[in-house]
Amino acid sequence: MRDEPAARRRDASASAVPRAELPSELVSGVRAAATDQTALARERLVESLQAAVDAYNRGRYEEAARRIAPVVQAAPGIAGVREVAGLASYRARRWRAAIEHLRAYTALTDDMTNVPAWMDCERALGHPRNVSRLYERVRVASPSPEVLAEARIVLASSLADRGGLRQAIELMVDAGADRRIRNPAERHVRQWYVLADLYERTGDVPRARELFTRVAMADPGAYDVDERIEELGGSTPTGHRRRGR
């Protein structure tokens, strides 16, 4: 999450990202919420929403947060609007604004998908109790394995922030995050990477190197794994070095 390297470099330019088509129910919801405004003003809100989504998809998060602001003001009760605003603010590192929007989105939908991002904002602001409370909320809700894994990563990172490296490792290992998987999903790779980092920080270099190597084998372009392996005295698995660097 916050302190992890950016997900992988992409060769495609931002301009190559196709324009997203807004869900019809989201567009109609914004129009309905702004019935006190003129038809022209309502269409401008829809245009602002489209511009915000396009900016977000191109990695222009500050712009996305700015574009979505008038839509939030006009339609604060539309979940999709709050989600775009929350995620744009999160990626722009506007932690408090992100919490406000993601909390609203979760209250409107009971969907746990974005709670890990909310947790990460609380972590960034130095609120470990809120991180733990939100993790329990996610755990009890039994969301998808991907969402639960993300929440676990944030909690482990929060524990590590406060010197609880062993606690963080125990949390991950007890959940099976160190298991070898024949065909790992992204969540497995992410958990291996986080565990490797934790082990390195405790001084367990062999275990860290093994897990980083496992990440490189599963996903050659993931994070900064090549550099991490080399720093620990290992070598990137043959045929798995990241290309296009």
ChimeraX commands (.cxc) that place a marker at each C-alpha (Angstrom):
marker #1 position 0.00,0.00,0.00 radius 0.5
marker #1 position 1.35,3.43,0.96 radius 0.5
marker #1 position 5.00,2.44,1.39 radius 0.5
marker #1 position 5.10,-0.23,-1.29 radius 0.5
marker #1 position 6.65,0.51,-4.67 radius 0.5
marker #1 position 4.30,1.46,-7.44 radius 0.5
marker #1 position 2.65,-1.58,-9.03 radius 0.5
marker #1 position 4.57,-2.14,-12.23 radius 0.5
marker #1 position 5.78,0.14,-14.95 radius 0.5
marker #1 position 3.66,0.09,-18.07 radius 0.5
marker #1 position 4.99,0.46,-21.58 radius 0.5
marker #1 position 1.73,1.89,-22.91 radius 0.5
marker #1 position 1.41,5.65,-22.69 radius 0.5
marker #1 position -1.35,7.22,-20.63 radius 0.5
marker #1 position -2.94,8.62,-23.79 radius 0.5
marker #1 position -3.49,5.05,-25.00 radius 0.5
marker #1 position -5.97,4.34,-22.19 radius 0.5
marker #1 position -9.43,4.06,-23.77 radius 0.5
marker #1 position -12.15,6.33,-22.49 radius 0.5
marker #1 position -14.33,4.59,-19.91 radius 0.5
marker #1 position -18.05,4.47,-20.54 radius 0.5
marker #1 position -19.91,5.64,-17.47 radius 0.5
marker #1 position -22.62,3.26,-16.16 radius 0.5
marker #1 position -26.03,4.55,-17.18 radius 0.5
marker #1 position -27.35,4.26,-13.63 radius 0.5
marker #1 position -24.51,6.47,-12.38 radius 0.5
marker #1 position -25.22,9.14,-14.97 radius 0.5
marker #1 position -28.96,9.06,-14.30 radius 0.5
marker #1 position -28.28,9.19,-10.55 radius 0.5
marker #1 position -26.22,12.35,-10.89 radius 0.5
marker #1 position -28.88,13.98,-13.06 radius 0.5
marker #1 position -31.63,13.02,-10.62 radius 0.5
marker #1 position -29.68,14.32,-7.63 radius 0.5
marker #1 position -29.25,17.71,-9.28 radius 0.5
marker #1 position -32.88,18.35,-10.15 radius 0.5
marker #1 position -32.65,21.85,-8.63 radius 0.5
marker #1 position -30.17,22.80,-11.34 radius 0.5
marker #1 position -30.74,23.62,-15.00 radius 0.5
marker #1 position -30.52,20.92,-17.66 radius 0.5
marker #1 position -27.28,22.51,-18.89 radius 0.5
marker #1 position -25.79,22.45,-15.39 radius 0.5
marker #1 position -26.75,18.77,-14.98 radius 0.5
marker #1 position -25.01,17.88,-18.23 radius 0.5
marker #1 position -21.92,19.77,-17.12 radius 0.5
marker #1 position -21.88,17.65,-13.97 radius 0.5
marker #1 position -21.97,14.52,-16.09 radius 0.5
marker #1 position -19.12,15.92,-18.18 radius 0.5
marker #1 position -17.14,16.63,-15.00 radius 0.5
marker #1 position -17.75,13.06,-13.82 radius 0.5
marker #1 position -16.56,11.68,-17.15 radius 0.5
marker #1 position -13.47,13.91,-17.04 radius 0.5
marker #1 position -12.70,12.77,-13.49 radius 0.5
marker #1 position -12.93,9.09,-14.43 radius 0.5
marker #1 position -10.80,9.64,-17.53 radius 0.5
marker #1 position -8.17,11.50,-15.52 radius 0.5
marker #1 position -8.12,8.76,-12.89 radius 0.5
marker #1 position -7.67,6.05,-15.51 radius 0.5
marker #1 position -4.71,7.96,-16.91 radius 0.5
marker #1 position -3.06,8.28,-13.51 radius 0.5
marker #1 position -3.80,12.00,-13.14 radius 0.5
marker #1 position -5.18,11.72,-9.64 radius 0.5
marker #1 position -4.97,15.36,-8.56 radius 0.5
marker #1 position -6.91,16.33,-11.67 radius 0.5
marker #1 position -9.46,13.57,-11.03 radius 0.5
marker #1 position -9.99,14.78,-7.46 radius 0.5
marker #1 position -10.47,18.34,-8.69 radius 0.5
marker #1 position -12.85,17.36,-11.50 radius 0.5
marker #1 position -15.06,15.25,-9.25 radius 0.5
marker #1 position -15.42,17.93,-6.54 radius 0.5
marker #1 position -18.46,19.78,-8.01 radius 0.5
marker #1 position -20.17,16.44,-8.68 radius 0.5
marker #1 position -19.75,15.42,-5.03 radius 0.5
marker #1 position -21.19,18.75,-3.95 radius 0.5
marker #1 position -24.25,18.29,-6.17 radius 0.5
marker #1 position -24.74,14.54,-5.64 radius 0.5
marker #1 position -23.19,13.52,-2.29 radius 0.5
marker #1 position -25.53,10.57,-1.90 radius 0.5
marker #1 position -24.51,8.80,-5.11 radius 0.5
marker #1 position -22.20,5.92,-4.19 radius 0.5
marker #1 position -20.33,5.85,-7.50 radius 0.5
marker #1 position -19.49,9.54,-7.21 radius 0.5
marker #1 position -18.13,9.03,-3.70 radius 0.5
marker #1 position -16.08,6.05,-4.86 radius 0.5
marker #1 position -14.40,8.02,-7.65 radius 0.5
marker #1 position -13.75,10.93,-5.27 radius 0.5
marker #1 position -12.41,8.63,-2.57 radius 0.5
marker #1 position -10.06,6.68,-4.78 radius 0.5
marker #1 position -8.81,9.79,-6.58 radius 0.5
marker #1 position -8.11,11.47,-3.23 radius 0.5
marker #1 position -6.39,8.32,-1.97 radius 0.5
marker #1 position -4.10,8.10,-4.98 radius 0.5
marker #1 position -3.40,11.83,-4.67 radius 0.5
marker #1 position -2.47,11.23,-1.00 radius 0.5
marker #1 position -5.23,13.49,0.24 radius 0.5
marker #1 position -5.80,11.19,3.19 radius 0.5
marker #1 position -8.53,13.05,5.07 radius 0.5
marker #1 position -10.58,13.75,1.97 radius 0.5
marker #1 position -10.22,10.11,0.92 radius 0.5
marker #1 position -11.45,8.92,4.33 radius 0.5
marker #1 position -14.50,11.16,4.09 radius 0.5
marker #1 position -15.48,9.85,0.67 radius 0.5
marker #1 position -14.63,6.18,1.26 radius 0.5
marker #1 position -16.52,6.19,4.55 radius 0.5
marker #1 position -19.55,7.63,2.74 radius 0.5
marker #1 position -19.25,5.07,-0.06 radius 0.5
marker #1 position -19.10,2.18,2.41 radius 0.5
marker #1 position -22.07,3.51,4.38 radius 0.5
marker #1 position -24.13,3.86,1.20 radius 0.5
marker #1 position -23.33,0.38,-0.15 radius 0.5
marker #1 position -22.12,-1.89,2.70 radius 0.5
marker #1 position -19.42,-2.88,0.19 radius 0.5
marker #1 position -16.03,-3.64,1.80 radius 0.5
marker #1 position -14.01,-3.33,-1.42 radius 0.5
marker #1 position -12.53,0.08,-0.64 radius 0.5
marker #1 position -12.08,-0.33,3.11 radius 0.5
marker #1 position -8.41,-1.38,2.72 radius 0.5
marker #1 position -7.73,1.96,1.02 radius 0.5
marker #1 position -9.58,3.69,3.88 radius 0.5
marker #1 position -7.40,1.71,6.31 radius 0.5
marker #1 position -4.28,2.85,4.50 radius 0.5
marker #1 position -5.35,6.47,4.84 radius 0.5
marker #1 position -5.76,5.96,8.59 radius 0.5
marker #1 position -2.33,4.36,8.66 radius 0.5
marker #1 position -0.83,7.34,6.82 radius 0.5
marker #1 position -2.36,9.70,9.39 radius 0.5
marker #1 position -0.95,7.65,12.28 radius 0.5
marker #1 position -4.24,6.19,13.54 radius 0.5
marker #1 position -3.38,2.54,14.32 radius 0.5
marker #1 position -6.53,1.93,16.37 radius 0.5
marker #1 position -8.68,2.92,13.43 radius 0.5
marker #1 position -6.66,0.59,11.19 radius 0.5
marker #1 position -7.26,-2.33,13.59 radius 0.5
marker #1 position -10.95,-1.49,13.99 radius 0.5
marker #1 position -11.51,-1.37,10.26 radius 0.5
marker #1 position -9.62,-4.64,9.77 radius 0.5
marker #1 position -12.00,-6.35,12.20 radius 0.5
marker #1 position -14.91,-4.90,10.28 radius 0.5
marker #1 position -13.57,-6.35,7.04 radius 0.5
marker #1 position -12.75,-9.72,8.61 radius 0.5
marker #1 position -16.21,-10.14,10.12 radius 0.5
marker #1 position -17.85,-9.20,6.81 radius 0.5
marker #1 position -16.09,-12.12,5.03 radius 0.5
marker #1 position -15.43,-10.25,1.77 radius 0.5
marker #1 position -13.59,-11.62,-1.25 radius 0.5
marker #1 position -10.13,-13.12,-0.65 radius 0.5
marker #1 position -8.61,-10.17,-2.52 radius 0.5
marker #1 position -10.18,-7.58,-0.22 radius 0.5
marker #1 position -9.29,-9.52,2.91 radius 0.5
marker #1 position -5.69,-9.91,1.73 radius 0.5
marker #1 position -5.40,-6.18,1.08 radius 0.5
marker #1 position -6.79,-5.38,4.52 radius 0.5
marker #1 position -4.34,-7.82,6.09 radius 0.5
marker #1 position -1.43,-6.19,4.26 radius 0.5
marker #1 position -2.39,-2.76,5.60 radius 0.5
marker #1 position -2.76,-4.05,9.15 radius 0.5
marker #1 position 0.60,-5.82,8.95 radius 0.5
marker #1 position 2.21,-2.64,7.63 radius 0.5
marker #1 position 0.63,-0.65,10.46 radius 0.5
marker #1 position 2.00,-3.09,13.04 radius 0.5
marker #1 position 5.44,-2.85,11.43 radius 0.5
marker #1 position 5.28,0.96,11.52 radius 0.5
marker #1 position 5.11,0.70,15.32 radius 0.5
marker #1 position 7.95,-1.79,15.63 radius 0.5
marker #1 position 5.73,-4.87,15.67 radius 0.5
marker #1 position 7.58,-6.70,12.91 radius 0.5
marker #1 position 7.16,-10.10,14.53 radius 0.5
marker #1 position 3.45,-9.45,15.08 radius 0.5
marker #1 position 3.09,-8.43,11.46 radius 0.5
marker #1 position 4.81,-11.60,10.26 radius 0.5
marker #1 position 2.70,-13.74,12.57 radius 0.5
marker #1 position -0.49,-12.12,11.25 radius 0.5
marker #1 position 0.49,-12.90,7.67 radius 0.5
marker #1 position 1.82,-16.41,8.29 radius 0.5
marker #1 position -1.15,-17.46,10.43 radius 0.5
marker #1 position -3.39,-16.51,7.50 radius 0.5
marker #1 position -1.36,-18.70,5.15 radius 0.5
marker #1 position 0.22,-15.81,3.28 radius 0.5
marker #1 position 3.56,-17.64,3.01 radius 0.5
marker #1 position 2.16,-20.76,1.34 radius 0.5
marker #1 position 3.54,-21.83,-2.00 radius 0.5
marker #1 position 0.84,-21.66,-4.69 radius 0.5
marker #1 position 1.15,-23.44,-8.03 radius 0.5
marker #1 position -0.74,-20.72,-9.92 radius 0.5
marker #1 position -0.60,-17.65,-7.66 radius 0.5
marker #1 position -3.09,-14.83,-8.01 radius 0.5
marker #1 position -2.04,-11.21,-7.59 radius 0.5
marker #1 position -3.00,-11.29,-3.91 radius 0.5
marker #1 position -0.59,-14.15,-3.27 radius 0.5
marker #1 position 2.26,-12.29,-4.97 radius 0.5
marker #1 position 1.52,-9.11,-3.02 radius 0.5
marker #1 position 1.51,-10.97,0.28 radius 0.5
marker #1 position 4.79,-12.72,-0.55 radius 0.5
marker #1 position 6.36,-9.34,-1.31 radius 0.5
marker #1 position 5.15,-7.80,1.95 radius 0.5
marker #1 position 6.33,-10.82,3.94 radius 0.5
marker #1 position 9.72,-10.71,2.23 radius 0.5
marker #1 position 10.08,-7.06,3.20 radius 0.5
marker #1 position 9.13,-7.85,6.81 radius 0.5
marker #1 position 11.60,-10.70,7.01 radius 0.5
marker #1 position 14.35,-8.50,5.60 radius 0.5
marker #1 position 13.63,-5.89,8.24 radius 0.5
marker #1 position 13.98,-8.50,10.99 radius 0.5
marker #1 position 17.35,-9.58,9.57 radius 0.5
marker #1 position 16.15,-12.92,8.20 radius 0.5
marker #1 position 17.88,-12.47,4.84 radius 0.5
marker #1 position 17.57,-16.08,3.57 radius 0.5
marker #1 position 13.80,-16.10,4.10 radius 0.5
marker #1 position 13.43,-12.65,2.56 radius 0.5
marker #1 position 15.50,-13.62,-0.46 radius 0.5
marker #1 position 13.47,-16.81,-0.98 radius 0.5
marker #1 position 10.19,-14.93,-0.93 radius 0.5
marker #1 position 11.43,-12.14,-3.21 radius 0.5
marker #1 position 12.64,-14.81,-5.64 radius 0.5
marker #1 position 9.25,-16.46,-5.49 radius 0.5
marker #1 position 7.67,-13.10,-6.43 radius 0.5
marker #1 position 10.07,-12.73,-9.36 radius 0.5
marker #1 position 9.24,-16.21,-10.60 radius 0.5
marker #1 position 5.50,-15.59,-10.41 radius 0.5
marker #1 position 5.47,-12.03,-11.77 radius 0.5
marker #1 position 8.73,-10.78,-13.33 radius 0.5
marker #1 position 7.53,-7.18,-13.58 radius 0.5
marker #1 position 6.33,-6.86,-10.00 radius 0.5
marker #1 position 7.46,-3.87,-7.95 radius 0.5
marker #1 position 11.24,-3.50,-7.46 radius 0.5
marker #1 position 11.80,-7.19,-6.82 radius 0.5
marker #1 position 14.89,-7.50,-9.04 radius 0.5
marker #1 position 16.70,-4.82,-7.07 radius 0.5
marker #1 position 15.61,-6.29,-3.75 radius 0.5
marker #1 position 16.97,-9.73,-4.67 radius 0.5
marker #1 position 20.27,-8.27,-5.80 radius 0.5
marker #1 position 20.60,-6.18,-2.64 radius 0.5
marker #1 position 20.25,-9.38,-0.62 radius 0.5
marker #1 position 23.02,-11.12,-2.54 radius 0.5
marker #1 position 20.78,-13.18,-4.79 radius 0.5
marker #1 position 20.27,-13.18,-8.52 radius 0.5
marker #1 position 17.11,-12.70,-10.55 radius 0.5
marker #1 position 15.86,-16.07,-11.84 radius 0.5
marker #1 position 17.09,-16.79,-15.38 radius 0.5
marker #1 position 14.66,-15.52,-17.98 radius 0.5
marker #1 position 12.71,-13.53,-15.42 radius 0.5
marker #1 position 14.47,-10.17,-15.43 radius 0.5
marker #1 position 12.11,-7.28,-16.03 radius 0.5
marker #1 position 12.17,-5.91,-19.55 radius 0.5
marker #1 position 11.87,-2.39,-20.84 radius 0.5
marker #1 position 13.67,-0.71,-17.96 radius 0.5
marker link #1:1,2 radius 0.2
marker link #1:2,3 radius 0.2
marker link #1:3,4 radius 0.2
marker link #1:4,5 radius 0.2
marker link #1:5,6 radius 0.2
marker link #1:6,7 radius 0.2
marker link #1:7,8 radius 0.2
marker link #1:8,9 radius 0.2
marker link #1:9,10 radius 0.2
marker link #1:10,11 radius 0.2
marker link #1:11,12 radius 0.2
marker link #1:12,13 radius 0.2
marker link #1:13,14 radius 0.2
marker link #1:14,15 radius 0.2
marker link #1:15,16 radius 0.2
marker link #1:16,17 radius 0.2
marker link #1:17,18 radius 0.2
marker link #1:18,19 radius 0.2
marker link #1:19,20 radius 0.2
marker link #1:20,21 radius 0.2
marker link #1:21,22 radius 0.2
marker link #1:22,23 radius 0.2
marker link #1:23,24 radius 0.2
marker link #1:24,25 radius 0.2
marker link #1:25,26 radius 0.2
marker link #1:26,27 radius 0.2
marker link #1:27,28 radius 0.2
marker link #1:28,29 radius 0.2
marker link #1:29,30 radius 0.2
marker link #1:30,31 radius 0.2
marker link #1:31,32 radius 0.2
marker link #1:32,33 radius 0.2
marker link #1:33,34 radius 0.2
marker link #1:34,35 radius 0.2
marker link #1:35,36 radius 0.2
marker link #1:36,37 radius 0.2
marker link #1:37,38 radius 0.2
marker link #1:38,39 radius 0.2
marker link #1:39,40 radius 0.2
marker link #1:40,41 radius 0.2
marker link #1:41,42 radius 0.2
marker link #1:42,43 radius 0.2
marker link #1:43,44 radius 0.2
marker link #1:44,45 radius 0.2
marker link #1:45,46 radius 0.2
marker link #1:46,47 radius 0.2
marker link #1:47,48 radius 0.2
marker link #1:48,49 radius 0.2
marker link #1:49,50 radius 0.2
marker link #1:50,51 radius 0.2
marker link #1:51,52 radius 0.2
marker link #1:52,53 radius 0.2
marker link #1:53,54 radius 0.2
marker link #1:54,55 radius 0.2
marker link #1:55,56 radius 0.2
marker link #1:56,57 radius 0.2
marker link #1:57,58 radius 0.2
marker link #1:58,59 radius 0.2
marker link #1:59,60 radius 0.2
marker link #1:60,61 radius 0.2
marker link #1:61,62 radius 0.2
marker link #1:62,63 radius 0.2
marker link #1:63,64 radius 0.2
marker link #1:64,65 radius 0.2
marker link #1:65,66 radius 0.2
marker link #1:66,67 radius 0.2
marker link #1:67,68 radius 0.2
marker link #1:68,69 radius 0.2
marker link #1:69,70 radius 0.2
marker link #1:70,71 radius 0.2
marker link #1:71,72 radius 0.2
marker link #1:72,73 radius 0.2
marker link #1:73,74 radius 0.2
marker link #1:74,75 radius 0.2
marker link #1:75,76 radius 0.2
marker link #1:76,77 radius 0.2
marker link #1:77,78 radius 0.2
marker link #1:78,79 radius 0.2
marker link #1:79,80 radius 0.2
marker link #1:80,81 radius 0.2
marker link #1:81,82 radius 0.2
marker link #1:82,83 radius 0.2
marker link #1:83,84 radius 0.2
marker link #1:84,85 radius 0.2
marker link #1:85,86 radius 0.2
marker link #1:86,87 radius 0.2
marker link #1:87,88 radius 0.2
marker link #1:88,89 radius 0.2
marker link #1:89,90 radius 0.2
marker link #1:90,91 radius 0.2
marker link #1:91,92 radius 0.2
marker link #1:92,93 radius 0.2
marker link #1:93,94 radius 0.2
marker link #1:94,95 radius 0.2
marker link #1:95,96 radius 0.2
marker link #1:96,97 radius 0.2
marker link #1:97,98 radius 0.2
marker link #1:98,99 radius 0.2
marker link #1:99,100 radius 0.2
marker link #1:100,101 radius 0.2
marker link #1:101,102 radius 0.2
marker link #1:102,103 radius 0.2
marker link #1:103,104 radius 0.2
marker link #1:104,105 radius 0.2
marker link #1:105,106 radius 0.2
marker link #1:106,107 radius 0.2
marker link #1:107,108 radius 0.2
marker link #1:108,109 radius 0.2
marker link #1:109,110 radius 0.2
marker link #1:110,111 radius 0.2
marker link #1:111,112 radius 0.2
marker link #1:112,113 radius 0.2
marker link #1:113,114 radius 0.2
marker link #1:114,115 radius 0.2
marker link #1:115,116 radius 0.2
marker link #1:116,117 radius 0.2
marker link #1:117,118 radius 0.2
marker link #1:118,119 radius 0.2
marker link #1:119,120 radius 0.2
marker link #1:120,121 radius 0.2
marker link #1:121,122 radius 0.2
marker link #1:122,123 radius 0.2
marker link #1:123,124 radius 0.2
marker link #1:124,125 radius 0.2
marker link #1:125,126 radius 0.2
marker link #1:126,127 radius 0.2
marker link #1:127,128 radius 0.2
marker link #1:128,129 radius 0.2
marker link #1:129,130 radius 0.2
marker link #1:130,131 radius 0.2
marker link #1:131,132 radius 0.2
marker link #1:132,133 radius 0.2
marker link #1:133,134 radius 0.2
marker link #1:134,135 radius 0.2
marker link #1:135,136 radius 0.2
marker link #1:136,137 radius 0.2
marker link #1:137,138 radius 0.2
marker link #1:138,139 radius 0.2
marker link #1:139,140 radius 0.2
marker link #1:140,141 radius 0.2
marker link #1:141,142 radius 0.2
marker link #1:142,143 radius 0.2
marker link #1:143,144 radius 0.2
marker link #1:144,145 radius 0.2
marker link #1:145,146 radius 0.2
marker link #1:146,147 radius 0.2
marker link #1:147,148 radius 0.2
marker link #1:148,149 radius 0.2
marker link #1:149,150 radius 0.2
marker link #1:150,151 radius 0.2
marker link #1:151,152 radius 0.2
marker link #1:152,153 radius 0.2
marker link #1:153,154 radius 0.2
marker link #1:154,155 radius 0.2
marker link #1:155,156 radius 0.2
marker link #1:156,157 radius 0.2
marker link #1:157,158 radius 0.2
marker link #1:158,159 radius 0.2
marker link #1:159,160 radius 0.2
marker link #1:160,161 radius 0.2
marker link #1:161,162 radius 0.2
marker link #1:162,163 radius 0.2
marker link #1:163,164 radius 0.2
marker link #1:164,165 radius 0.2
marker link #1:165,166 radius 0.2
marker link #1:166,167 radius 0.2
marker link #1:167,168 radius 0.2
marker link #1:168,169 radius 0.2
marker link #1:169,170 radius 0.2
marker link #1:170,171 radius 0.2
marker link #1:171,172 radius 0.2
marker link #1:172,173 radius 0.2
marker link #1:173,174 radius 0.2
marker link #1:174,175 radius 0.2
marker link #1:175,176 radius 0.2
marker link #1:176,177 radius 0.2
marker link #1:177,178 radius 0.2
marker link #1:178,179 radius 0.2
marker link #1:179,180 radius 0.2
marker link #1:180,181 radius 0.2
marker link #1:181,182 radius 0.2
marker link #1:182,183 radius 0.2
marker link #1:183,184 radius 0.2
marker link #1:184,185 radius 0.2
marker link #1:185,186 radius 0.2
marker link #1:186,187 radius 0.2
marker link #1:187,188 radius 0.2
marker link #1:188,189 radius 0.2
marker link #1:189,190 radius 0.2
marker link #1:190,191 radius 0.2
marker link #1:191,192 radius 0.2
marker link #1:192,193 radius 0.2
marker link #1:193,194 radius 0.2
marker link #1:194,195 radius 0.2
marker link #1:195,196 radius 0.2
marker link #1:196,197 radius 0.2
marker link #1:197,198 radius 0.2
marker link #1:198,199 radius 0.2
marker link #1:199,200 radius 0.2
marker link #1:200,201 radius 0.2
marker link #1:201,202 radius 0.2
marker link #1:202,203 radius 0.2
marker link #1:203,204 radius 0.2
marker link #1:204,205 radius 0.2
marker link #1:205,206 radius 0.2
marker link #1:206,207 radius 0.2
marker link #1:207,208 radius 0.2
marker link #1:208,209 radius 0.2
marker link #1:209,210 radius 0.2
marker link #1:210,211 radius 0.2
marker link #1:211,212 radius 0.2
marker link #1:212,213 radius 0.2
marker link #1:213,214 radius 0.2
marker link #1:214,215 radius 0.2
marker link #1:215,216 radius 0.2
marker link #1:216,217 radius 0.2
marker link #1:217,218 radius 0.2
marker link #1:218,219 radius 0.2
marker link #1:219,220 radius 0.2
marker link #1:220,221 radius 0.2
marker link #1:221,222 radius 0.2
marker link #1:222,223 radius 0.2
marker link #1:223,224 radius 0.2
marker link #1:224,225 radius 0.2
marker link #1:225,226 radius 0.2
marker link #1:226,227 radius 0.2
marker link #1:227,228 radius 0.2
marker link #1:228,229 radius 0.2
marker link #1:229,230 radius 0.2
marker link #1:230,231 radius 0.2
marker link #1:231,232 radius 0.2
marker link #1:232,233 radius 0.2
marker link #1:233,234 radius 0.2
marker link #1:234,235 radius 0.2
marker link #1:235,236 radius 0.2
marker link #1:236,237 radius 0.2
marker link #1:237,238 radius 0.2
marker link #1:238,239 radius 0.2
marker link #1:239,240 radius 0.2
marker link #1:240,241 radius 0.2
marker link #1:241,242 radius 0.2
marker link #1:242,243 radius 0.2
marker link #1:243,244 radius 0.2
marker link #1:244,245 radius 0.2
view
